[in-house]
Amino acid sequence: MYSIQQIKEMLGCRAIMHTNNIIKHLSTDSRRISFPHESLFFALHTANRDGHNFVEDVYQLGVRNFIVEKNYTANLPGANVLFVDNTLDALQKIAAQHRQSFRYPVIGITGSNGKTIVKEWLYTLLSEDYDIVRSPRSYNSQIGVPLSVWEMNSENDLAIIEAGISKKEEMDKLEKIIYPTIGILTNIGEAHENNFSSKKEKLSEKLRLFRQCRIVFAHTDDALASTMLAETLTCEIFSIGTKASCTLRVKEIKQQDSFTEIALVYQNACFKIHIPFTDDASLHNALMCIAVALNFGLPVGKIIERILLLQPVEMRMQVLPGINNCIFINDSYSFDLQSLSIALDFLSKQPLTKTVILSDIPDAADSDYTAVTEMLKARHINRFIAIGQEWQSRKNIVQDALNLTTFYTSAKDFTNHFNSQAYANEAILIKGARSFLFETIVPLFEKKIHSTFLEVNLSAIAHNLKAYKENLSAGTRLMAMVKAFGYGSGSLEVASLLQYNHVDYLTVAYTDEAVELRDAGIHLPVMIMNIDDDEDAFQKIVTYNLEPEIYSFKILDSFISFLRREGLQQYPVHIKIDTGMHRLGFEKQDIGRITAILNAGREVVIKSVFSHLVASEDEQEDAFTAQQAALLNECADLIQQNTGYTFLRHISNSAGIIQHPELQMDMVRLGIGLYGIDSTNNKKLLLEPAIALKTTIAQIRHLKANESVGYNRKGILQRDSVIATIRIGYADGFKRKMSNGTGAVFINGKLAPVVGIVCMDMTMVDITGIDNVHEGDVVEIFGSNLPIEKLASWCETNTYEILTGIGRRVKRVYVED
Ligand SMILES: *Cc1c(COP(=O)(O)O)cnc(C)c1O
């Protein structure tokens, strides 16, 4: 805990000071402020946003302590404002100084994968013997690390902090903040990573974390890792591997059905451990944890016992369809105030009544219970269900703050009194400490998905948006296309995310789509491409403050007469020019007449003049593309001359943004790229697939050679086969083109070809030779394992048609990483 005065002294900066407040929380995100009076807000510049734009909002929330950059000016009465050169540097500096006040061991973890898992598993193995502070979730970035280190306090006796980097020179900064005394290198991926020229460069950068360590743990079967560790580090290396020289030697690995038996040699003693996983990555990570535990002096018997407690680390919060139209958020990943706060933020984004179910908080003080009560109150939680003795003993305080609270002594008590009718049309967050066995109550709320679902990863969409933004020239605005139900993904959720990430404009195809967005609280400007030429549609447009695209004289005339009747002036419109698509739009020869109409009155004002590229992704057509842009500019110049004012010009779609940066003009229109689909050939951007279509297996049967499968006996089996019937058909958008082995689906690591003809609601696939497949298992139709481009090529179509062809009856499930 520091006072704002102490922080000012740490930074040695200019400040406007009022009250010497105590600072308990550092905040970099205006949406995540639970304790405004004890928070210090850092106005950070990130690729996506400038925190200075949120300072006034944060002030409104009650925050009175700010760190801003020197040239920032605002009127914040009574607030303490510290002025620095760079706010991120200030955050890091404060964290680094905080770190130096502790003498207990600090484990720093880096590597390409497995950082969070190793951290969590070490926590499971060691938390009985140590009071551990660790990075929340995957907080391992330039911002996440200082926030993690800030959590260290004098009651802890061990810290475990993750460090992740994406380019050179970042590790030096993290090293100064974490200053680890013990190092862990989880692994070093083969995959080429952005911003690193080679595996060697990547590794050498990561090893910089370990400069002050007394010991570093690493797998040394990797030759490069082994040499570079020896070359760069002078400290002790705890090596893990199959070689006789390894500190922890792996003698034998035996895979069983549900676990792996490993024979290990450590300090001349040989012992066997059962690891409750069978995949290589988990073994690798478990071995790392065993090594650290041994080095910490944990007896082998204890390690053997505790290793069985390791659980897969589920890092994404999952939103699942629940009973009675509820959605339910299962976040049993960890239970501390930080992760609770993140989960509550996620909950508050759901447009439904909100219920929270919590267990007692592990190792918590009175003040933590008060804090959680305040958090629930601040997020306007409608109903709170508290499970555990600790909550019960604070009944009066909690009930004063949150009137709709019910108390149960245990999960069993809750289950015994459970009435499913008490929950309907609400969003339910369930979060409980391990010992409370919430796994027994979660199924009460779960609606098993028996059908097909489209998984939309909102974090991936945010990532893709950022990737495109980074490729925009300074000052270019971004219009996001959310037509066709957000390219099939569900427009409300995507539009909220886009609004939150500050795109400048949204565009839909029809008026009703836009009305839905407004009803859901979207306040961004919205352009509509196809307006109906009738009074009703015009009424909606002006009521909801929507901006129509005008593409013909007929529409222009009737919209203007409507506005005149309504007495409206200066209504924003967008003029569409046909430069080669020959779909909708005015031509160059129309310009004189358009501007004459516009100049005759004041009903409309042009917000933008735009056109659409026909073949932006196709290099063969570059000349045509250039010609389209030139024609748009000629028309826009004419309009500008004749009207005497300026407006935005735009022509580029997703592919155009990257392929023709010179055509970004004042604004670009981003569509399919948001969903992680790169339609250019050069694949310059590292997009993340944001949409996955999945279904489940309804039945599995064993059939003999020569039997037939499906309608019209089209699928004749060439051999004895195992056939799975999956719950997706052409009514869901799984095209008939996929029939008879043309297409396949992804099941348990392998492709299973379609057998026979795709039915309306169902499809049969061949799973012969794919192990471990059961009825009810999830099948991927496209996603991270089976790219949508592949599916499109099987169906002889493009990814746009696949996405927008997914049936409305397919449930949309939203996840965030
Ligand atoms: C759909 C659409 C876009 C977006 O195209 P993508 O290829 O998906 O980026 C841009 N402009 C107009 C007029 C569109 O209809």
PDBQT file of the ligand as one rigid body, heavy atoms in Angstrom, charges set to zero:
ROOT
HETATM    1  C1  LIG A 901     -19.731  -6.432 -47.727  1.00  0.00    +0.000 C 
HETATM    2  C2  LIG A 901     -19.187  -5.185 -48.147  1.00  0.00    +0.000 A 
HETATM    3  C3  LIG A 901     -17.895  -4.786 -47.750  1.00  0.00    +0.000 A 
HETATM    4  C4  LIG A 901     -16.972  -5.662 -46.946  1.00  0.00    +0.000 C 
HETATM    5  O1  LIG A 901     -16.327  -6.588 -47.792  1.00  0.00    +0.000 OA
HETATM    6  P1  LIG A 901     -15.296  -7.670 -47.188  1.00  0.00    +0.000 P 
HETATM    7  O2  LIG A 901     -14.702  -8.309 -48.380  1.00  0.00    +0.000 OA
HETATM    8  O3  LIG A 901     -16.096  -8.603 -46.384  1.00  0.00    +0.000 OA
HETATM    9  O4  LIG A 901     -14.334  -6.897 -46.392  1.00  0.00    +0.000 OA
HETATM   10  C5  LIG A 901     -17.478  -3.508 -48.077  1.00  0.00    +0.000 A 
HETATM   11  N1  LIG A 901     -18.277  -2.685 -48.802  1.00  0.00    +0.000 NA
HETATM   12  C6  LIG A 901     -19.497  -3.035 -49.234  1.00  0.00    +0.000 A 
HETATM   13  C7  LIG A 901     -20.292  -2.080 -50.032  1.00  0.00    +0.000 C 
HETATM   14  C8  LIG A 901     -19.991  -4.303 -48.934  1.00  0.00    +0.000 A 
HETATM   15  O5  LIG A 901     -21.192  -4.646 -49.370  1.00  0.00    +0.000 OA
ENDROOT
TORSDOF 0
